[in-house]
Amino acid sequence: MTEPPKNEDDVRRIVKDQGIEFLFAQFVDMHGKPNAKLVPAHHIDDLLSEGAGFAGFAAGDIGQGPDDPDLIAVPDPTTLTILPWRPTVARFACDVTVEGEPWPYCPRTILRNAIARIGAEGYELKVGAELEYFLLRRGADGQLELADPLDTLEQPCYDMRALTRNLDFVSEVSHAVTGLGWDNYATDHEDANGQFEQNFQYADALTTCDRAVFFRYMVESLAQQRGLIATFMPKPFAHLTGNGCHFHISLWKDGENVFDRATDEDPRGLGLSELAYNFIGGLKANAKAYIAVTAPTVNSYKRLVVGAPTSGSTWAPASISYGYNNRSQMLRIPAAGRIEDRTVDGSCNPYLAATAMIAAGFDGIERGLEAGDPNSANLYTMSAADREAAGIDVLPSNLLDATRELEGNAALRAGLGQTPDGDYVDYFIKIKRREAQAAHEQITPWELERYLQLF
């Protein structure tokens, strides 16, 4: 199916013509975990008119207790997606309501609200997402190991032989992505052993986030069919490069990319408009806070490293800077008219990450914040003294510090919206601090090895 439905009548026609037997009504919790009910297709009218009910407290962190009324997942008809590997099953991305009202803890609803706010000014954010993943298996001893035992090169990035050995899997994903109408335009072996990236075309922010959620689910499902594990975890191995989910963003108005400008008309030579530089100014000014949303796990901060890492290149800059086609910058300008944010990682909730970037960037536009001069240095090798002399700040080094920055940030508070119990930011921070505390209480093998008989 390459033409998505435009309305409920299109959905009914496609379900009938394609022989769809079951429909997933799917939504995500705060962490981006997909939840769903499987509804027989002969109940399509009920699903479209009434949605699917859930005990929200059981579904994950989505603002409910065991005493709250049901969540209702209301399908967005335009998101009907036939599972390429199970063509009699399809999925809807859903918005969550409670007692007939939009649920302000629903991440998709939070992004839709942000889109509506900038839409009132005539703007539309377009996003491309680059989701990296590892392909693994469990060995006889239960330990994780690479799915491809021959993938042992010290510099495996773009290795044609490794791609060829994994061609059955990555080509199945590629065919699926293109068959869905998203257009897979490249597949590559990434910087770490066992790591891949398969790109699809950019779209409006909501569509890309819907696709990112489904892509993770699809890749994991296809791996499981082969007895493998696909993971988007930011840093599953200490000695290997982590998984990013780089966001490429551009802002549009009246069908024109308003970030774009001829390179020879841009005094900085990057092909960006003054509006784009204000957006960059907002991203830089709010980076310490929004990183809690774009890199939202304890594990995320093992991927984000200041200086030269111990695992090759991190490809995940932790210095708050921007520059031309330079992958040591937090914000890279790979081409005129767009900005790549390299902080975003594979554990993000795409809806919340996009919302955070809208809030941060538009704060820069509304306040006319300056981006400063672009940086051309290799920030992985720049000393702390040189970084300080250049006025380059760094991101928080752990999730707890990131939540402290988020807590005091007015732009992110406003952007992520309010709930019946207060600002969504406070709910997010409460959950994330609980996660940080749980991690802090663990006794790791490194600690035992280091301290057991040191004294």
C-alpha positions in Angstrom: 0.0 0.0 0.0 1.7 3.2 -1.2 -1.2 5.6 -1.0 -2.3 6.2 2.6 -6.0 6.6 3.3 -7.4 10.1 3.6 -10.5 9.3 5.6 -12.6 6.5 7.2 -14.2 5.5 3.9 -10.7 4.9 2.4 -9.9 2.8 5.4 -13.0 0.6 4.9 -12.2 0.2 1.2 -8.6 -0.8 1.8 -9.4 -3.2 4.6 -11.9 -4.9 2.3 -9.8 -4.9 -0.9 -6.6 -6.0 0.8 -8.3 -8.8 2.9 -7.2 -7.3 6.2 -8.4 -9.6 9.0 -7.1 -7.8 12.1 -6.3 -4.2 13.1 -3.9 -3.0 15.8 -5.1 0.1 17.7 -1.7 1.3 18.9 -0.5 4.1 21.1 2.7 4.8 23.0 3.5 5.6 26.6 6.0 8.2 27.8 8.9 6.0 26.9 7.7 5.3 23.4 6.7 1.7 24.1 4.0 0.6 21.6 0.8 -0.7 23.3 -2.0 -2.1 21.2 -5.2 -4.1 21.1 -5.8 -6.5 18.2 -9.3 -5.9 16.8 -11.0 -8.2 14.2 -11.6 -6.3 11.0 -15.3 -7.0 11.0 -15.4 -4.6 14.0 -13.8 -1.8 11.9 -16.9 0.5 12.3 -16.8 0.1 16.1 -13.1 0.8 16.2 -13.3 3.9 14.1 -16.3 5.3 16.0 -15.6 4.3 19.5 -11.8 3.5 19.7 -10.3 0.8 21.8 -10.3 0.8 25.6 -7.3 0.2 27.9 -6.6 0.2 31.6 -4.0 3.0 31.4 -2.2 2.2 34.6 -1.3 -1.2 33.2 -0.1 0.2 29.9 2.9 2.1 31.2 3.8 5.7 32.2 0.9 7.7 30.7 -0.4 9.6 33.7 -2.9 7.1 35.1 -3.5 5.2 38.4 -5.4 2.0 38.9 -8.4 4.1 40.0 -8.7 6.1 36.8 -11.2 5.6 33.9 -10.2 3.8 30.8 -7.9 5.2 28.2 -9.5 5.2 24.7 -7.1 4.8 21.7 -8.8 6.7 18.9 -7.4 5.7 15.4 -6.0 8.3 13.1 -7.4 6.9 9.7 -4.5 8.4 7.7 -2.0 6.1 9.6 -3.4 2.7 8.5 -0.2 0.7 7.9 -0.3 -2.9 6.6 2.3 -5.1 8.3 4.6 -6.1 5.3 5.4 -9.5 6.9 1.8 -10.2 7.9 -0.3 -8.6 5.1 -3.6 -9.6 6.7 -2.8 -7.4 9.7 -2.7 -3.6 9.8 -2.0 -0.9 12.4 -3.4 2.5 13.3 -1.4 5.1 15.2 -3.9 6.4 17.8 -4.5 9.4 19.9 -5.5 8.8 23.5 -8.7 10.3 25.1 -10.2 9.9 28.5 -14.0 10.4 28.9 -14.1 12.0 25.5 -11.4 14.5 26.0 -7.8 14.5 24.6 -5.5 13.0 27.2 -2.6 15.5 27.9 -0.2 12.7 28.9 -0.5 11.1 25.4 2.9 11.8 23.6 1.2 11.9 20.2 -1.3 14.4 21.5 1.5 16.5 23.0 3.2 16.7 19.6 -0.1 17.5 17.8 -0.7 20.4 20.2 2.8 21.7 19.4 2.2 21.4 15.7 -1.1 23.2 16.0 0.6 26.1 17.8 3.1 26.7 15.1 0.5 25.9 12.5 -1.5 28.9 13.7 1.5 31.0 12.6 1.6 29.3 9.2 4.6 27.0 10.0 5.1 23.3 9.5 8.1 21.4 10.8 9.5 18.6 8.6 11.7 15.9 10.1 13.9 13.1 8.8 14.9 10.4 11.4 18.0 8.2 11.1 17.4 5.2 13.4 20.5 3.0 14.1 20.2 -0.5 15.5 22.3 -3.5 16.5 21.5 -7.0 15.3 22.2 -9.5 18.1 21.5 -12.9 19.4 21.9 -14.7 22.7 24.6 -17.3 22.8 24.4 -20.7 24.5 25.4 -19.1 27.8 22.6 -16.5 27.5 25.0 -13.6 26.9 24.4 -11.1 24.1 26.6 -11.5 21.1 26.6 -10.1 17.5 24.3 -11.9 15.1 27.1 -12.0 12.6 30.2 -13.7 14.2 32.4 -12.6 11.3 31.7 -8.9 11.9 35.0 -8.3 13.7 36.7 -5.5 11.8 38.2 -2.7 13.9 36.6 -0.2 11.4 33.5 -1.9 10.2 31.6 1.2 9.0 30.3 0.8 5.4 31.9 -2.7 5.2 30.4 -4.2 2.0 31.1 -7.8 3.1 29.2 -7.4 6.4 26.3 -5.8 4.5 26.4 -8.8 2.1 26.3 -11.3 4.9 23.3 -9.6 6.4 21.6 -8.9 3.0 18.6 -11.2 3.7 17.6 -9.2 6.7 18.4 -5.7 5.6 16.9 -6.2 2.2 13.7 -7.5 3.8 13.5 -4.3 5.9 14.3 -2.2 2.8 11.5 -3.8 0.8 9.1 -3.3 3.6 10.0 0.4 4.1 9.7 1.2 0.4 6.5 -1.0 0.1 5.0 1.2 2.8 5.6 4.2 0.6 8.3 5.7 2.8 11.1 5.1 0.2 14.2 3.5 1.7 17.0 5.4 -0.1 20.0 3.9 1.6 21.1 1.1 3.9 24.6 1.0 5.5 26.6 -0.8 8.0 27.3 1.7 10.7 30.3 2.5 12.8 30.0 -0.4 15.3 30.2 -4.1 14.6 26.7 -5.4 14.1 25.2 -2.0 13.7 23.0 -0.8 10.8 21.1 2.2 9.5 18.3 2.2 7.0 17.0 5.6 5.9 13.6 6.7 4.7 12.4 10.0 3.3 11.6 12.9 5.5 8.0 14.1 6.1 6.0 16.3 8.4 6.9 15.9 12.0 3.8 13.8 13.0 4.2 11.4 10.1 7.9 10.9 10.7 7.3 10.1 14.4 4.5 7.7 13.5 6.9 6.0 11.1 9.8 5.9 13.6 7.6 4.1 16.2 6.5 1.6 13.6 10.0 1.2 12.2 11.4 0.2 15.6 8.5 -2.3 16.1 8.9 -3.7 12.6 12.7 -4.2 12.8 12.4 -5.8 16.2 9.6 -8.1 14.9 11.5 -9.2 11.8 14.6 -9.9 13.9 12.6 -12.0 16.3 11.2 -14.1 13.5 14.8 -15.1 12.8 15.6 -15.8 16.4 17.6 -12.5 16.6 17.4 -9.4 18.7 17.3 -5.9 17.2 18.0 -3.1 19.7 17.8 0.6 19.4 19.3 1.0 22.9 21.7 4.0 22.9 24.8 2.2 24.2 24.5 -1.6 24.5 28.2 -2.2 24.5 30.8 -0.1 26.3 33.5 -0.6 23.6 31.3 0.1 20.5 29.7 3.2 19.1 26.1 3.7 20.3 22.7 4.0 18.5 21.6 7.5 17.4 18.3 8.7 16.0 19.6 11.9 14.4 16.8 14.3 13.5 17.1 16.4 10.3 14.7 19.3 10.6 13.5 22.1 8.4 10.7 24.7 8.8 8.2 25.3 6.0 5.6 28.0 5.3 3.3 28.3 2.3 5.1 25.4 0.7 8.5 26.9 1.0 11.4 25.9 3.2 12.0 29.0 5.2 15.3 27.7 6.6 16.7 27.7 3.1 18.8 30.5 1.5 21.3 30.6 -1.3 24.8 29.9 0.1 26.3 33.0 -1.5 23.6 35.1 0.2 24.3 33.7 3.7 27.2 35.6 5.3 28.1 32.4 7.2 28.1 30.4 4.0 25.9 27.6 5.3 22.8 28.2 3.2 20.6 29.1 6.1 18.1 31.9 6.6 18.2 34.3 9.6 15.1 32.4 10.9 17.1 29.2 10.8 19.9 30.8 12.8 17.4 32.0 15.4 16.1 28.4 15.6 19.7 27.3 16.1 20.0 29.9 18.8 17.0 28.5 20.5 18.3 24.9 20.3 21.7 26.0 21.7 20.1 28.1 24.5 17.8 25.2 25.6 20.1 22.2 24.8 20.9 21.4 28.4 17.2 21.1 29.1 15.8 19.4 26.0 18.6 16.7 26.1 16.6 15.1 28.9 13.9 14.4 26.3 16.0 13.7 23.2 18.4 11.4 25.2 16.0 10.3 27.9 17.6 7.3 29.6 20.4 6.6 32.0 22.1 4.7 29.2 21.9 7.7 26.9 24.7 9.5 28.6 27.1 6.7 28.0 26.7 7.5 24.3 27.2 11.3 24.8 30.9 11.8 25.5 32.9 15.0 25.8 36.3 14.6 24.1 37.8 11.6 22.5 35.8 8.4 23.4 37.2 5.0 24.2 35.1 3.3 21.5 36.2 4.8 18.3 34.1 7.9 17.4 30.9 8.5 19.4 29.3 10.4 16.5 27.3 11.9 19.5 28.8 15.3 20.3 28.2 16.6 23.8 29.5 20.1 23.1 26.7 22.7 22.5 27.8 24.0 19.1 26.9 24.1 15.4 28.8 24.0 12.2 29.0 22.9 8.6 29.3 19.3 7.5 31.2 18.4 10.7 30.1 15.4 12.7 31.8 16.6 15.9 29.2 19.3 16.2 26.0 18.9 18.1 24.1 20.6 15.3 25.4 19.8 11.9 24.4 21.6 8.7 24.8 18.9 6.1 23.1 20.9 3.3 21.5 24.2 2.8 18.1 24.6 4.5 18.2 21.9 7.2 19.7 21.3 10.6 20.8 17.9 11.9 20.6 17.4 15.7 22.9 14.6 16.6 22.0 14.4 20.3 18.8 12.4 19.6 19.2 8.7 20.4 17.4 5.5 19.7 15.7 5.4 23.1 13.8 8.7 22.5 10.0 9.0 22.3 9.9 10.5 18.9 6.8 12.5 19.6 8.3 14.1 22.7 11.7 14.7 21.1 10.1 16.5 18.2 8.0 18.6 20.6 11.0 19.5 22.6 12.9 20.7 19.5 9.9 22.8 18.4 9.7 24.4 21.8 13.4 25.1 21.9 13.7 26.3 18.3 10.7 28.6 18.4 12.0 30.0 21.7 14.9 31.2 19.6 12.7 32.6 16.9 10.4 34.4 19.3 13.3 35.9 21.3 15.5 36.6 18.2 18.3 34.5 19.7 21.7 34.6 17.9 23.3 31.4 16.8 26.8 32.8 17.1 29.5 31.8 14.7 29.7 28.3 13.3 32.4 26.1 14.6 34.8 24.2 12.3 37.0 22.5 14.9 37.2 18.9 15.8 35.5 19.1 19.1 36.4 15.5 20.0 40.1 16.6 20.3 39.6 20.1 21.5 40.9 20.6 25.1 38.6 21.9 27.9 40.6 25.1 28.1 40.2 25.8 24.3 36.5 24.9 24.5 36.0 27.4 27.4 38.0 30.1 25.5 35.7 29.5 22.5 32.6 29.9 24.7 31.4 26.4 24.0 29.4 24.8 26.8 28.7 21.1 27.2 25.6 19.0 27.8 24.8 17.4 31.2 26.8 14.3 31.7 23.9 12.2 33.2 20.1 11.9 33.2 19.7 13.4 36.7 21.6 16.6 35.8 19.6 16.8 32.6 16.3 16.7 34.5 17.5 19.5 36.8 18.1 21.6 33.7 14.7 20.7 32.3 13.0 21.5 35.6 14.0 25.2 35.4 13.4 25.7 31.6 10.3 27.9 30.8 10.3 27.2 27.1 10.2 23.4 27.5 7.5 23.7 30.3 5.3 25.7 28.0 6.0 23.5 24.9 5.2 20.1 26.5 2.0 21.4 27.9 -0.1 21.0 31.0 -2.0 18.1 32.6 -4.8 18.1 35.2 -2.0 17.6 37.8 0.4 20.4 36.6 3.0 20.7 33.9 3.8 17.6 31.9 7.5 18.4 32.5 7.1 17.7 36.2 5.5 14.3 35.5 8.3 13.5 33.0 10.9 14.5 35.5 9.3 12.4 38.3 9.4 9.3 36.2 13.0 9.9 35.0 14.3 10.6 38.4 12.8 7.3 39.6 14.6 5.6 36.7 17.9 7.4 37.6 17.5 6.3 41.3 16.9 2.7 40.3 20.0 2.7 38.2 22.0 4.3 41.0 21.1 1.6 43.4 22.6 -1.2 41.2 25.9 -2.7 42.1 27.7 -3.2 38.8 30.4 -5.8 37.9 32.8 -2.8 37.4 32.3 -1.7 41.0 32.9 -5.2 42.4 36.0 -5.6 40.3 37.3 -2.2 41.3 36.5 -2.0 44.9 36.0 -5.5 46.4 39.6 -5.9 47.6 41.1 -2.5 46.8 41.2 -1.4 50.4 
